[in-house]
Amino acid sequence: MTTCPRCHQSVDAKAVRCPHCFAVLKAYGHPGIPLYQATGKTFLCDSCRYHEDDTCTFPQRPYAKTCTMYRDKSEPVEAELKFPLYPSDMWGRFKTWCRTNKGLLLLIGLIGISILVAIR
């Protein structure tokens, strides 16, 4: 359960609108897109990580009262990946190459089988 930023009543985490004050809680009516809202007369951009590092492209910047991309700059940054995207050992790189080039391997296999059949 979360609380509504406007009326501070407890609300279901997947609720699109607050059942008490009918404030919009999720962006575009989709329960998976959170809508961050400023309280009082403050703006979200004052405490947003994207505004601080100048990567925000939101049109209402720096006076946004609602935002879907808000990240609080006082919260720690998400942890790095626990495993590398590209394996460093030779066998891991070979498996990755085989996974991405399945069509080429299939074609080479068909050509090889055709040559074996033609020779015998």
N, C-alpha and C positions, 0 to 999 in steps of 0.2 A: 504494500500500500504506500502510495505517495501522498503528498499534500498539494492542494491547489494553491498556486502562487497568489491568487486574488482573494479567496475567502478562507484559506488555510484549513479547509475541511479535508479529511482523509478521502482519497479517491483511488479506485483501482488503477494499477500501473498501466494497463492497456486501454484505459478510457480515452476516447477522442475528445470529449467535452466533459467538463465538470457537471455532475448531476445537480449541484446546488446553485451555482451562479452562472452556469452555461458558458464559462470561459473556455476557449479553445486550448487544448493541452497537447495535441499532436498536430504536426504540420501536414497540410494537404489532406486531412481526414484519414491519414494512414497510421495505424497503431504502432508501426515500427519506426516512425520518424519523430523523435522528440522535438518539441518546440520550447526553447528556452526563453523565459520572459523576465524582464527587469522589474524589480519591485520599487515602488516609490518614484522619485524623480531622477534616479540614476540611470545610466545607459549601460548596456552590456559591454560595449566596446572598451569601457574604462578598465575592465578586469579580464579582457579576453587575450589569450595567447596569440591569436592570429593578428589582432590589431597591434600588439606590441612588436612583433617581428615583421610587420608590414606585408603580410601575405594575404590579408583579407580582401576579397573582391565583392563583398556585399554592398549593394547600392545605397543602403541607408547608413553606411559607416560615416562618421563616428557617432551617430545619434540613434543607433538601433535599440529599440525597446524589446523586439522579439527577433530570434535568430535560430536557425537550425544547425549551424556549424559552431556554436559557442564552445570554447574550451577555457576553463578557468586557469589563469596563469599561476595561481597559488597552489594548484594541485600538481603532483609529480607527473612527469611525462610517462607515458605507457612504456612498459619494459620492452627492451629490444627482443628480436626473434631469438628463440632458444636454440635454433639450429640454423646453419647457413643455408641460403637459397641454392647455392651451387656447391656440390661436394668437392672436396679438395683432393681425394684420392683418385687414382686412375680408374678403378672399377666403378666407382660412383659416377664419374663423368661419362663412362661408356654406357652405363644403364640409362642415364639421363638422355644421352644422344639417341639411344635406341628407342626410348619412349617418344621422343619428339619426331623421329624419322621413321615411323612404322610403315608408312606408304612406300618409301624408298626401299626399305628392307624387304617388303612384300614383293615389290617389282624385281629386285635382284634375285630373290628366291625363285620366282616364276621363271625368270630367264635361265637360272641355273638348272632347274628341273627340265626345262625345254631342251637345253643343250644335252643333258644326260640322256633324255629320251631319243634325241636325234642321233646320238653317237651309237647307241645300241641297236 
